[in-house]
């Protein structure tokens, strides 16, 4: 897997994951919506930690800095 996420993209995903997790664990969101938000928070956190988003591939998105040759 080639990295396709830049540092700003990773930080935004981690912030969103933290917000979703806080909403769920504080009890502000529950039920099916809570489970969906918790699953999205997990996915956002994992993809930011490995710097790779599989959904970027079909759309040709790459926010990672260009490698110097």
N, CA, C and O atoms as CSV, one atom per row, in Angstrom:
chain,resi,resn,atom,element,x,y,z
A,1,UNK,N,N,0.835,-1.175,0.000
A,1,UNK,CA,C,0.000,0.000,0.000
A,1,UNK,C,C,0.884,1.244,0.000
A,1,UNK,O,O,1.734,1.428,0.871
A,2,UNK,N,N,0.664,2.067,-0.973
A,2,UNK,CA,C,1.384,3.329,-1.055
A,2,UNK,C,C,0.584,4.380,-0.297
A,2,UNK,O,O,-0.634,4.468,-0.451
A,3,UNK,N,N,1.257,5.169,0.512
A,3,UNK,CA,C,0.567,6.192,1.294
A,3,UNK,C,C,-0.111,7.192,0.372
A,3,UNK,O,O,0.477,7.649,-0.609
A,4,UNK,N,N,-1.362,7.528,0.698
A,4,UNK,CA,C,-2.086,8.498,-0.119
A,4,UNK,C,C,-2.783,9.565,0.728
A,4,UNK,O,O,-3.731,10.209,0.277
A,5,UNK,N,N,-2.298,9.742,1.967
A,5,UNK,CA,C,-2.882,10.746,2.854
A,5,UNK,C,C,-1.800,11.662,3.403
A,5,UNK,O,O,-0.745,11.213,3.851
A,6,UNK,N,N,-2.088,12.954,3.358
A,6,UNK,CA,C,-1.172,13.937,3.904
A,6,UNK,C,C,-1.429,14.172,5.384
A,6,UNK,O,O,-2.374,13.624,5.951
A,7,UNK,N,N,-0.592,14.983,6.007
A,7,UNK,CA,C,-0.693,15.198,7.446
A,7,UNK,C,C,-1.963,15.960,7.831
A,7,UNK,O,O,-2.558,15.672,8.870
A,8,UNK,N,N,-2.379,16.911,7.026
A,8,UNK,CA,C,-3.606,17.657,7.350
A,8,UNK,C,C,-4.812,16.732,7.264
A,8,UNK,O,O,-5.698,16.788,8.117
A,9,UNK,N,N,-4.854,15.890,6.251
A,9,UNK,CA,C,-5.933,14.921,6.078
A,9,UNK,C,C,-5.997,13.979,7.285
A,9,UNK,O,O,-7.082,13.679,7.784
A,10,UNK,N,N,-4.847,13.521,7.744
A,10,UNK,CA,C,-4.808,12.615,8.890
A,10,UNK,C,C,-5.305,13.303,10.158
A,10,UNK,O,O,-6.038,12.707,10.947
A,11,UNK,N,N,-4.905,14.557,10.352
A,11,UNK,CA,C,-5.332,15.288,11.552
A,11,UNK,C,C,-6.842,15.523,11.547
A,11,UNK,O,O,-7.498,15.390,12.580
A,12,UNK,N,N,-7.387,15.870,10.389
A,12,UNK,CA,C,-8.834,16.089,10.285
A,12,UNK,C,C,-9.578,14.796,10.611
A,12,UNK,O,O,-10.574,14.821,11.333
A,13,UNK,N,N,-9.105,13.678,10.089
A,13,UNK,CA,C,-9.754,12.393,10.349
A,13,UNK,C,C,-9.695,12.033,11.829
A,13,UNK,O,O,-10.668,11.518,12.380
A,14,UNK,N,N,-8.558,12.301,12.480
A,14,UNK,CA,C,-8.441,11.990,13.904
A,14,UNK,C,C,-9.367,12.865,14.745
A,14,UNK,O,O,-9.945,12.396,15.725
A,15,UNK,N,N,-9.508,14.128,14.369
A,15,UNK,CA,C,-10.413,15.022,15.095
A,15,UNK,C,C,-11.859,14.551,14.935
A,15,UNK,O,O,-12.612,14.503,15.908
A,16,UNK,N,N,-12.238,14.207,13.716
A,16,UNK,CA,C,-13.602,13.714,13.473
A,16,UNK,C,C,-13.843,12.414,14.235
A,16,UNK,O,O,-14.916,12.220,14.806
A,17,UNK,N,N,-12.851,11.524,14.248
A,17,UNK,CA,C,-12.981,10.261,14.981
A,17,UNK,C,C,-13.163,10.532,16.473
A,17,UNK,O,O,-13.978,9.879,17.126
A,18,UNK,N,N,-12.418,11.478,17.010
A,18,UNK,CA,C,-12.544,11.813,18.430
A,18,UNK,C,C,-13.917,12.394,18.741
A,18,UNK,O,O,-14.504,12.075,19.775
A,19,UNK,N,N,-14.429,13.236,17.865
A,19,UNK,CA,C,-15.762,13.817,18.062
A,19,UNK,C,C,-16.828,12.728,18.032
A,19,UNK,O,O,-17.705,12.700,18.896
A,20,UNK,N,N,-16.763,11.832,17.049
A,20,UNK,CA,C,-17.739,10.744,16.946
A,20,UNK,C,C,-17.688,9.849,18.185
A,20,UNK,O,O,-18.727,9.469,18.724
A,21,UNK,N,N,-16.474,9.514,18.636
A,21,UNK,CA,C,-16.329,8.658,19.819
A,21,UNK,C,C,-16.862,9.374,21.056
A,21,UNK,O,O,-17.522,8.752,21.889
A,22,UNK,N,N,-16.587,10.662,21.188
A,22,UNK,CA,C,-17.078,11.420,22.341
A,22,UNK,C,C,-18.604,11.474,22.345
A,22,UNK,O,O,-19.229,11.342,23.397
A,23,UNK,N,N,-19.194,11.667,21.183
A,23,UNK,CA,C,-20.657,11.685,21.097
A,23,UNK,C,C,-21.252,10.353,21.531
A,23,UNK,O,O,-22.264,10.313,22.231
A,24,UNK,N,N,-20.618,9.267,21.113
A,24,UNK,CA,C,-21.131,7.947,21.454
A,24,UNK,C,C,-20.948,7.646,22.939
A,24,UNK,O,O,-21.894,7.240,23.613
A,25,UNK,N,N,-19.731,7.844,23.449
A,25,UNK,CA,C,-19.446,7.462,24.830
A,25,UNK,C,C,-20.057,8.409,25.859
A,25,UNK,O,O,-20.202,8.037,27.023
A,26,UNK,N,N,-20.416,9.616,25.456
A,26,UNK,CA,C,-21.098,10.526,26.377
A,26,UNK,C,C,-22.596,10.259,26.422
A,26,UNK,O,O,-23.302,10.796,27.276
A,27,UNK,N,N,-23.074,9.436,25.512
A,27,UNK,CA,C,-24.488,9.091,25.481
A,27,UNK,C,C,-25.343,10.068,24.695
A,27,UNK,O,O,-26.569,9.951,24.686
A,28,UNK,N,N,-24.713,11.027,24.038
A,28,UNK,CA,C,-25.485,11.989,23.249
A,28,UNK,C,C,-26.067,11.348,21.998
A,28,UNK,O,O,-27.108,11.777,21.500
A,29,UNK,N,N,-25.396,10.320,21.494
A,29,UNK,CA,C,-25.866,9.581,20.325
A,29,UNK,C,C,-25.879,8.107,20.708
A,29,UNK,O,O,-24.900,7.594,21.249
A,30,UNK,N,N,-26.977,7.433,20.433
A,30,UNK,CA,C,-27.074,6.015,20.781
A,30,UNK,C,C,-27.834,5.266,19.694
A,30,UNK,O,O,-28.239,5.842,18.685
A,31,UNK,N,N,-28.011,4.013,19.917
A,31,UNK,CA,C,-28.742,3.190,18.956
A,31,UNK,C,C,-27.949,2.944,17.689
A,31,UNK,O,O,-26.719,2.895,17.705
A,32,UNK,N,N,-28.667,2.793,16.601
A,32,UNK,CA,C,-28.036,2.488,15.318
A,32,UNK,C,C,-27.100,3.607,14.872
A,32,UNK,O,O,-25.999,3.340,14.391
A,33,UNK,N,N,-27.528,4.852,15.029
A,33,UNK,CA,C,-26.682,5.971,14.649
A,33,UNK,C,C,-25.388,5.979,15.464
A,33,UNK,O,O,-24.319,6.279,14.934
A,34,UNK,N,N,-25.486,5.655,16.733
A,34,UNK,CA,C,-24.304,5.596,17.584
A,34,UNK,C,C,-23.320,4.539,17.124
A,34,UNK,O,O,-22.112,4.777,17.099
A,35,UNK,N,N,-23.827,3.381,16.763
A,35,UNK,CA,C,-22.963,2.292,16.280
A,35,UNK,C,C,-22.300,2.687,14.962
A,35,UNK,O,O,-21.115,2.425,14.757
A,36,UNK,N,N,-23.058,3.314,14.075
A,36,UNK,CA,C,-22.514,3.748,12.790
A,36,UNK,C,C,-21.411,4.786,13.006
A,36,UNK,O,O,-20.353,4.706,12.381
A,37,UNK,N,N,-21.652,5.758,13.888
A,37,UNK,CA,C,-20.632,6.777,14.162
A,37,UNK,C,C,-19.395,6.166,14.805
A,37,UNK,O,O,-18.275,6.574,14.497
A,38,UNK,N,N,-19.580,5.197,15.690
A,38,UNK,CA,C,-18.436,4.532,16.316
A,38,UNK,C,C,-17.642,3.737,15.281
A,38,UNK,O,O,-16.412,3.714,15.330
A,39,UNK,N,N,-18.329,3.090,14.353
A,39,UNK,CA,C,-17.637,2.358,13.280
A,39,UNK,C,C,-16.866,3.325,12.387
A,39,UNK,O,O,-15.726,3.045,12.015
A,40,UNK,N,N,-17.472,4.457,12.041
A,40,UNK,CA,C,-16.776,5.464,11.232
A,40,UNK,C,C,-15.573,6.027,11.973
A,40,UNK,O,O,-14.525,6.259,11.371
A,41,UNK,N,N,-15.716,6.247,13.272
A,41,UNK,CA,C,-14.594,6.744,14.072
A,41,UNK,C,C,-13.436,5.761,14.036
A,41,UNK,O,O,-12.279,6.164,13.922
A,42,UNK,N,N,-13.741,4.478,14.133
A,42,UNK,CA,C,-12.694,3.451,14.078
A,42,UNK,C,C,-12.012,3.437,12.717
A,42,UNK,O,O,-10.786,3.360,12.632
A,43,UNK,N,N,-12.799,3.511,11.662
A,43,UNK,CA,C,-12.246,3.510,10.306
A,43,UNK,C,C,-11.390,4.749,10.077
A,43,UNK,O,O,-10.292,4.648,9.530
A,44,UNK,N,N,-11.880,5.917,10.489
A,44,UNK,CA,C,-11.112,7.151,10.324
A,44,UNK,C,C,-9.788,7.075,11.085
A,44,UNK,O,O,-8.748,7.478,10.563
A,45,UNK,N,N,-9.825,6.564,12.308
A,45,UNK,CA,C,-8.609,6.474,13.116
A,45,UNK,C,C,-7.608,5.500,12.483
A,45,UNK,O,O,-6.417,5.800,12.396
A,46,UNK,N,N,-8.090,4.350,12.048
A,46,UNK,CA,C,-7.183,3.357,11.444
A,46,UNK,C,C,-6.568,3.861,10.135
A,46,UNK,O,O,-5.368,3.709,9.907
A,47,UNK,N,N,-7.391,4.454,9.289
A,47,UNK,CA,C,-6.851,4.932,8.016
A,47,UNK,C,C,-5.871,6.078,8.226
A,47,UNK,O,O,-4.914,6.214,7.464
A,48,UNK,N,N,-6.087,6.896,9.235
A,48,UNK,CA,C,-5.130,7.982,9.481
A,48,UNK,C,C,-3.831,7.439,10.065
A,48,UNK,O,O,-2.765,7.998,9.809
A,49,UNK,N,N,-3.898,6.368,10.840
A,49,UNK,CA,C,-2.679,5.791,11.414
A,49,UNK,C,C,-1.818,5.093,10.360
A,49,UNK,O,O,-0.591,5.097,10.461
A,50,UNK,N,N,-2.454,4.492,9.346
A,50,UNK,CA,C,-1.675,3.817,8.306
A,50,UNK,C,C,-1.451,4.705,7.075
A,50,UNK,O,O,-0.770,4.302,6.132
A,51,UNK,N,N,-2.019,5.896,7.089
A,51,UNK,CA,C,-1.852,6.889,6.004
A,51,UNK,C,C,-2.339,6.378,4.649
A,51,UNK,O,O,-1.781,6.730,3.610
A,52,UNK,N,N,-3.363,5.561,4.664
A,52,UNK,CA,C,-3.891,5.010,3.420
A,52,UNK,C,C,-5.407,4.931,3.498
A,52,UNK,O,O,-5.964,4.396,4.456
A,53,UNK,N,N,-6.071,5.471,2.476
A,53,UNK,CA,C,-7.522,5.406,2.388
A,53,UNK,C,C,-7.890,4.670,1.099
A,53,UNK,O,O,-7.617,5.173,0.009
A,54,UNK,N,N,-8.509,3.478,1.204
A,54,UNK,CA,C,-8.862,2.725,0.006
A,54,UNK,C,C,-9.879,3.440,-0.884
A,54,UNK,O,O,-9.904,3.202,-2.091
A,55,UNK,N,N,-10.712,4.303,-0.320
A,55,UNK,CA,C,-11.699,5.014,-1.131
A,55,UNK,C,C,-11.061,6.090,-2.011
A,55,UNK,O,O,-11.693,6.563,-2.956
A,56,UNK,N,N,-9.833,6.478,-1.720
A,56,UNK,CA,C,-9.149,7.465,-2.553
A,56,UNK,C,C,-8.719,6.865,-3.895
A,56,UNK,O,O,-8.618,7.589,-4.885
A,57,UNK,N,N,-8.468,5.561,-3.942
A,57,UNK,CA,C,-7.946,4.921,-5.159
A,57,UNK,C,C,-8.856,5.088,-6.373
A,57,UNK,O,O,-8.380,5.541,-7.413
A,58,UNK,N,N,-10.154,4.739,-6.289
A,58,UNK,CA,C,-10.984,4.856,-7.493
A,58,UNK,C,C,-11.149,6.288,-7.990
A,58,UNK,O,O,-11.394,6.516,-9.175
A,59,UNK,N,N,-11.012,7.253,-7.077
A,59,UNK,CA,C,-11.186,8.652,-7.456
A,59,UNK,C,C,-9.866,9.347,-7.793
A,59,UNK,O,O,-9.859,10.503,-8.214
A,60,UNK,N,N,-8.757,8.643,-7.608
A,60,UNK,CA,C,-7.445,9.201,-7.935
A,60,UNK,C,C,-6.998,10.304,-6.989
A,60,UNK,O,O,-6.203,11.163,-7.369
A,61,UNK,N,N,-7.503,10.286,-5.765
A,61,UNK,CA,C,-7.139,11.329,-4.791
A,61,UNK,C,C,-5.851,10.920,-4.082
A,61,UNK,O,O,-5.682,9.764,-3.694
A,62,UNK,N,N,-4.956,11.875,-3.923
A,62,UNK,CA,C,-3.721,11.653,-3.187
A,62,UNK,C,C,-3.334,12.949,-2.501
A,62,UNK,O,O,-2.918,13.901,-3.162
A,63,UNK,N,N,-3.466,12.997,-1.176
A,63,UNK,CA,C,-3.131,14.194,-0.426
A,63,UNK,C,C,-1.745,14.118,0.193
A,63,UNK,O,O,-1.321,15.037,0.893
A,64,UNK,N,N,-1.043,13.025,-0.064
A,64,UNK,CA,C,0.319,12.866,0.470
A,64,UNK,C,C,1.276,13.777,-0.300
A,64,UNK,O,O,1.083,14.037,-1.487
A,65,UNK,N,N,2.312,14.259,0.397
A,65,UNK,CA,C,3.282,15.101,-0.297
A,65,UNK,C,C,4.018,14.301,-1.371
A,65,UNK,O,O,4.252,13.101,-1.220
A,66,UNK,N,N,4.372,14.974,-2.439
A,66,UNK,CA,C,5.082,14.317,-3.537
A,66,UNK,C,C,6.483,13.920,-3.087
A,66,UNK,O,O,7.169,14.683,-2.407
A,67,UNK,N,N,6.900,12.713,-3.477
A,67,UNK,CA,C,8.236,12.224,-3.126
A,67,UNK,C,C,9.269,12.868,-4.038
A,67,UNK,O,O,9.061,12.992,-5.245
A,68,UNK,N,N,10.379,13.274,-3.446
A,68,UNK,CA,C,11.467,13.866,-4.232
A,68,UNK,C,C,12.290,12.758,-4.852
A,68,UNK,O,O,12.565,11.737,-4.222
A,69,UNK,N,N,12.683,12.976,-6.109
A,69,UNK,CA,C,13.468,11.950,-6.812
A,69,UNK,C,C,14.917,12.332,-6.852
A,69,UNK,O,O,15.735,11.594,-7.401
